[in-house]
Amino acid sequence: MNNADEMFEELGYRIMFDNTCMFRYVKCFELKPKRHIIFAIDKTISVCEENEKELAINRDYFTMQELKAINKKCEELGWI
């Protein structure tokens, strides 16, 4: 099985690093806002979309493929 980074890449996400989170995966769309899946240092996961160049709209759902990749990342981080 692929590691989580490869799973997210297959879903069209790219990994980004910054000082506010452990990992951030970003997916760009042509006609929709960018989607972010964020793994925070406090062991929380957020799913957001950009709204006028800022993260604003929280989304409460994942696709099954995204959920598999999220679970794999949690395993790799030792969270589960």
Rosetta silent file (secondary structure, phi, psi, omega in degrees, C-alpha in Angstrom):
SEQUENCE: MNNADEMFEELGYRIMFDNTCMFRYVKCFELKPKRHIIFAIDKTISVCEENEKELAINRDYFTMQELKAINKKCEELGWI
SCORE:     score description
SCORE:     0.000 S_00000001
   1 L     0.000  145.709  178.472    0.000    0.000    0.000 S_00000001
   2 L   -68.516  158.672  172.266    1.149    3.539   -0.712 S_00000001
   3 L   -79.837  170.686 -174.179    2.076    5.929    2.046 S_00000001
   4 H   -60.890  -41.245  179.527   -0.311    8.778    2.852 S_00000001
   5 H   -58.718  -41.690  178.510    1.612   11.390    0.844 S_00000001
   6 H   -66.869  -38.485  178.741    1.366    9.194   -2.259 S_00000001
   7 H   -63.328  -45.162  177.823   -2.349    8.591   -1.629 S_00000001
   8 H   -63.750  -39.842  178.713   -3.013   12.333   -1.374 S_00000001
   9 H   -61.012  -41.764  178.207   -0.927   12.939   -4.512 S_00000001
  10 H   -62.711  -27.344  178.564   -3.016   10.396   -6.436 S_00000001
  11 L   -85.890    0.978  177.675   -6.114   12.365   -5.370 S_00000001
  12 L    95.190    9.532  178.782   -4.640   15.577   -6.817 S_00000001
  13 E   -91.243  153.411  170.340   -3.314   17.089   -3.581 S_00000001
  14 E  -123.520  148.234 -177.433    0.122   18.557   -3.054 S_00000001
  15 E   -87.354  140.462  176.988    1.801   18.790    0.321 S_00000001
  16 E  -131.738  149.456  178.444    2.688   22.148    1.811 S_00000001
  17 E  -120.668  140.970  172.463    4.550   22.978    5.001 S_00000001
  18 E  -151.212 -179.878 -174.728    4.156   26.013    7.221 S_00000001
  19 L   -81.591   -9.406 -174.663    4.665   27.010   10.843 S_00000001
  20 L   -97.777   -8.452 -177.880    1.038   26.605   11.910 S_00000001
  21 E  -149.722  165.135  177.489    0.498   22.918   11.184 S_00000001
  22 E   -74.748  -49.495 -179.443    2.317   19.626   10.825 S_00000001
  23 E  -142.915  144.339  175.012    1.064   18.894    7.316 S_00000001
  24 E  -135.573  125.927  176.123   -1.201   20.657    4.850 S_00000001
  25 E  -109.024  131.686 -175.261   -2.479   19.049    1.673 S_00000001
  26 E  -124.893  134.474  176.622   -3.892   21.390   -0.974 S_00000001
  27 E  -121.983  128.110  179.651   -5.955   20.551   -4.035 S_00000001
  28 L   -98.420  143.241  175.983   -6.564   23.151   -6.748 S_00000001
  29 L  -125.521  156.771  179.022   -9.639   23.259   -8.940 S_00000001
  30 L   -73.424  -44.842 -172.804  -10.340   25.343  -12.022 S_00000001
  31 L  -113.892    7.412 -179.751  -13.772   26.642  -11.046 S_00000001
  32 L  -128.878  161.886  177.029  -13.872   26.047   -7.288 S_00000001
  33 L   -64.649  155.961  175.318  -11.849   27.311   -4.321 S_00000001
  34 L   -61.584  145.770  177.783   -8.734   25.408   -3.288 S_00000001
  35 E  -108.263  134.684 -179.610   -9.406   22.627   -0.777 S_00000001
  36 E  -120.094  134.083  168.393   -7.103   22.173    2.235 S_00000001
  37 E  -116.461  117.813 -169.961   -6.787   19.167    4.542 S_00000001
  38 E  -116.604  125.903  174.177   -4.768   20.260    7.552 S_00000001
  39 E  -101.262  111.160 -175.554   -3.116   18.042   10.172 S_00000001
  40 L   -91.919  161.885 -179.345   -2.445   20.267   13.208 S_00000001
  41 L   -62.293  -30.678 -178.678    0.080   19.814   15.978 S_00000001
  42 L   -82.607   16.620  176.809   -2.738   19.317   18.511 S_00000001
  43 L    66.805   34.370  172.972   -3.821   16.155   16.621 S_00000001
  44 L  -111.596  155.898  179.672   -6.832   17.759   14.947 S_00000001
  45 E  -124.414  129.359  178.801   -7.726   17.587   11.274 S_00000001
  46 E  -120.650  145.284  173.242   -9.462   20.426    9.445 S_00000001
  47 E  -121.347  120.455 -175.490  -10.924   20.545    5.974 S_00000001
  48 E  -136.692  161.237  170.360  -11.273   24.047    4.557 S_00000001
  49 E  -120.775  151.993  177.489  -11.684   25.901    1.315 S_00000001
  50 E   -76.579  143.037  176.772  -10.151   29.234    0.434 S_00000001
  51 L  -135.029  104.827 -177.808  -12.433   32.225    0.345 S_00000001
  52 L    55.063   53.304  173.712  -10.861   35.369   -1.142 S_00000001
  53 L    71.119   18.119  174.262   -7.289   34.238   -0.394 S_00000001
  54 L  -140.284  157.155  176.942   -7.940   32.998    3.154 S_00000001
  55 E   -79.428  117.925 -173.319   -9.088   29.754    4.708 S_00000001
  56 E  -136.590  -40.700 -171.386  -12.668   30.384    5.633 S_00000001
  57 E   -95.653  110.796  175.703  -15.184   27.776    4.670 S_00000001
  58 E   -80.587  140.619  177.969  -15.047   24.628    6.777 S_00000001
  59 L  -116.287  142.215 -175.183  -16.365   21.483    5.157 S_00000001
  60 L  -104.882   15.395 -178.656  -17.754   18.588    7.123 S_00000001
  61 L  -137.196  155.794  176.828  -17.358   15.791    4.617 S_00000001
  62 L  -128.625  154.604  167.243  -14.665   13.728    2.951 S_00000001
  63 L   -77.715  163.491  178.929  -14.697   11.418   -0.026 S_00000001
  64 H   -61.838  -37.905  179.647  -13.932    7.782    0.797 S_00000001
  65 H   -65.978  -40.265  176.939  -10.545    8.116   -0.912 S_00000001
  66 H   -64.755  -41.559  179.602   -9.709   11.194    1.175 S_00000001
  67 H   -62.520  -39.663  176.376  -10.766    9.404    4.346 S_00000001
  68 H   -61.592  -44.180  179.517   -8.473    6.468    3.529 S_00000001
  69 H   -66.378  -39.799  177.744   -5.544    8.855    3.000 S_00000001
  70 H   -62.689  -45.974  178.568   -6.371   10.728    6.222 S_00000001
  71 H   -61.072  -40.189  179.139   -6.491    7.470    8.187 S_00000001
  72 H   -63.704  -43.099  178.896   -3.171    6.385    6.692 S_00000001
  73 H   -62.922  -41.300  178.162   -1.553    9.716    7.673 S_00000001
  74 H   -61.182  -40.570  175.722   -2.907    9.369   11.236 S_00000001
  75 H   -60.474  -47.664 -177.972   -1.349    5.876   11.398 S_00000001
  76 H   -63.421  -31.463  178.933    1.991    7.199   10.144 S_00000001
  77 H   -82.957   -7.038 -179.166    1.937    9.992   12.745 S_00000001
  78 L    78.900   18.785 -179.739    1.181    7.477   15.501 S_00000001
  79 L   -79.348  -27.014  178.113   -2.171    9.087   16.299 S_00000001
  80 L  -132.424    0.000    0.000   -4.054    5.786   15.897 S_00000001
